[in-house]
């Protein structure tokens, strides 16, 4: 058996392209901060990182 890397996943690439084309509403900063606090309370490190990045992006768009 020979391993080939990376494994091509055309449906994954199509899904990523579709998401990039679609406009998504930005949640409000207070809602994102609440998600950040909840993720921190649950000790969800990945959730904290994602929420923190979304807060920064949402704050940049408001300025």
Helices and strands as residue ranges (DSSP letters): H 10-21, H 29-41, H 45-62
